[in-house]
Amino acid sequence: MRAPECPKAALVEALHSGRSGPPEAAAVERHAAECAACAALARDIERIGEAVRAPREPATPLEHQRARLALLRRATELPPSRAPWGGARLALAGAALALAAALVWSGAGEALRPAEQPAIALRFQLPPRLAPDRGTTLRPSVDARFERETRAGLDVVTLTDGALDVTVRRLAAGERFIVRTTDAEVEVRGTVFRVEAERGHIRGVSVSEGKVEVRYAGLSTMILSGGSWRATGGAGAAALPGVVFLPAPGGSAAPSPGAEPSAPAAQGQGAPPAAAVERKRAASGAASSSSPATRKFAEAMQSLARGDYTRSAEQLEAFSVAHPGDARADEADYLRAIALQRAGRTAEAAAAARRYLARRPKGAHRAEAKKIAGN
């Protein structure tokens, strides 16, 4: 907005803020009709008011969480240094040597008195650098109920109700951080995420930075930065963009409350080949004793994780037809469209997404399916 040029500009602002009475308002309106500066000011104020009153799309919980974390990071950032510390010290040392040489050459007499040296040192003293706290932090919601236990490099948080905003520092070798409910585990290695639970059961996970592994209902899901995950039933999970499905070790939903947390399922976690073989044997043994629906769904997820998208689409279609009432049928219909899209079969993926929208009026992935269908 331009700077006011008329002495009566303050009256124009008072008129638009409602501080003027009827007589003053009439006088200001007559003046604005004759004064170009006040008329321009009145138009600017009206445009600002329209912009403020314009409807805005409300932010999603994930966008709100990202903005909040970004604000906290900016508040703790250190100002950038203008010059390297080593260079500043060398410059000061060089200046001091030059000054001493000039005094000796000119025969200025006596050396600096000891009492003056602290003043010079203080004048050129460099400020100390403050290292930010990089410890693991938990920010619970008002209704959160949880317990935390740390022993021998293992940090376990048992969440019963509410939500936790967690910032985990980068862990050293041998350290683990796990959030546990009665039916799931969430394991991370240096990330920022949010986990929700109700009556001991996991409800959702959203990741702002890094990646998180969720082990739930016989499956392991890797959620990448910007992704989120929701539990939709006794054996299914709703995964938004940014997730990768992996076969869960052991095929169980979650360990008993007294058991040690299971090893990470994702590759590259430092597990030796022998341990990987043992996990594979345990998974095959558990799959043989699980229900046919669980085995079929796990096989489809494994094909999707391997990149065999055509095979995964066929398996998901067969699962949806054979088990229409299963809690994972919603996921199967949606993930079939994803598999076809990744296989490069765009037209078939759009058709599968449209079928999902028709079959699932209250599906957990309608927003994503509309994008695939081109709606």
Buried (B, 14 or more C-beta within 10 A) or exposed (E): EEEBEBEBBEBBBBBBEEEBEEEEBEBBBEBBEEBEBBBBBBEBBEEEEEEEEEEEEEEEEBEEBBEEBEEEEEEEEEEEEEEEEEEBEEEEEEEEEEEEEEBEEEEEEEEEEEEEEEEEEEEEEEEEEEEEEEEBEBEBEEEBBBEEEEEEEBBBBBBBBBBBBBBBBEBEEEBBBBBBBBBBBBBBBBBBBBBBBBEBBBBBBBBBBBBBBBBBBBBBBBBEBBBBBBBBBEBBBBBBEBBBBBBBBBBBBBBEEEEEBBBBBBEEBEBEEEEBEBBEEBBEEBBEEBEEBBBBBBBBBBBBBEEBBBBBBBBBBBBBEEBEEBBBBBBBBBBBBBBBBBBEBEEBBBBBBBBBBEEBEEBBBBEBBBEBBEE
